[in-house]
């Protein structure tokens, strides 16, 4: 019996087993990649919401909006015009 190494995803400075993050049963390579992207978007929204709430209380201000999308050519942006 061949022992297959477990695959891991980088998550919050550590690593978690792939099967804990997503159900990868019988997915094609493309479907698996899409599920991994959805996992990161979903969890980043959750973490960002929690951290925003924390800092909102400390700074006594709230952001107008926060967006998390799959963008391959831009890390993020902000400006002094609140746009």
C-alpha positions as CSV (number, residue, x, y, z in Angstrom):
1,X,0.0,0.0,0.0
2,X,1.4,3.3,-1.1
3,X,1.3,6.2,1.5
4,X,0.4,9.5,-0.2
5,X,1.8,12.6,1.5
6,X,-0.9,14.9,2.7
7,X,-1.2,18.3,0.9
8,X,-1.3,21.5,2.9
9,X,-2.5,25.1,2.3
10,X,-0.7,28.1,3.8
11,X,-3.1,29.7,6.2
12,X,-2.6,32.5,8.7
13,X,1.2,32.0,9.0
14,X,0.9,28.2,9.3
15,X,-0.3,25.3,7.2
16,X,-3.5,23.3,7.3
17,X,-4.2,20.0,5.6
18,X,-6.0,20.5,2.3
19,X,-8.8,18.1,3.4
20,X,-9.6,20.3,6.4
21,X,-10.0,23.4,4.1
22,X,-12.0,21.9,1.3
23,X,-13.7,18.7,0.2
24,X,-11.4,17.6,-2.6
25,X,-13.1,14.3,-3.4
26,X,-13.0,13.5,-7.1
27,X,-12.4,17.1,-8.3
28,X,-10.5,17.9,-11.5
29,X,-7.4,20.0,-11.1
30,X,-9.3,23.1,-12.3
31,X,-12.2,22.4,-9.8
32,X,-9.7,21.9,-7.0
33,X,-7.9,25.2,-7.9
34,X,-11.3,27.0,-7.9
35,X,-12.2,25.5,-4.5
36,X,-8.9,26.7,-3.1
37,X,-9.5,30.2,-4.4
38,X,-13.0,30.2,-2.8
39,X,-11.6,29.0,0.5
40,X,-9.0,31.8,0.6
41,X,-11.7,34.5,-0.4
42,X,-14.2,33.1,2.1
43,X,-11.7,33.0,5.0
44,X,-10.1,36.3,4.2
45,X,-13.5,38.0,4.3
46,X,-14.1,36.4,7.7
47,X,-10.7,37.4,9.1
48,X,-10.9,40.9,7.6
49,X,-14.4,41.4,9.2
50,X,-13.1,40.3,12.6
51,X,-10.0,42.5,12.5
52,X,-11.9,45.5,11.1
53,X,-14.4,45.3,14.0
54,X,-11.5,45.2,16.4
55,X,-9.7,48.3,15.0
56,X,-13.0,50.1,14.4
57,X,-13.5,50.1,18.1
58,X,-9.9,51.3,18.8
59,X,-9.9,54.0,16.2
60,X,-13.5,55.1,16.7
61,X,-14.2,55.1,12.9
62,X,-15.5,52.7,10.3
63,X,-14.5,52.0,6.8
64,X,-17.0,53.0,4.1
65,X,-16.6,49.6,2.4
66,X,-14.2,46.7,2.2
67,X,-14.0,44.5,-0.9
68,X,-12.2,41.2,-1.4
69,X,-12.1,40.0,-5.0
70,X,-9.9,37.8,-7.1
71,X,-7.7,40.3,-8.9
72,X,-4.4,39.1,-10.4
73,X,-2.8,42.4,-11.3
74,X,-3.4,44.7,-8.3
75,X,-2.7,44.1,-4.5
76,X,-4.9,46.9,-3.2
77,X,-5.4,50.6,-3.3
78,X,-6.6,53.6,-1.3
79,X,-6.5,57.3,-1.6
80,X,-7.1,60.4,0.5
81,X,-10.4,61.1,-1.4
82,X,-12.0,58.0,0.3
83,X,-12.5,56.3,-3.0
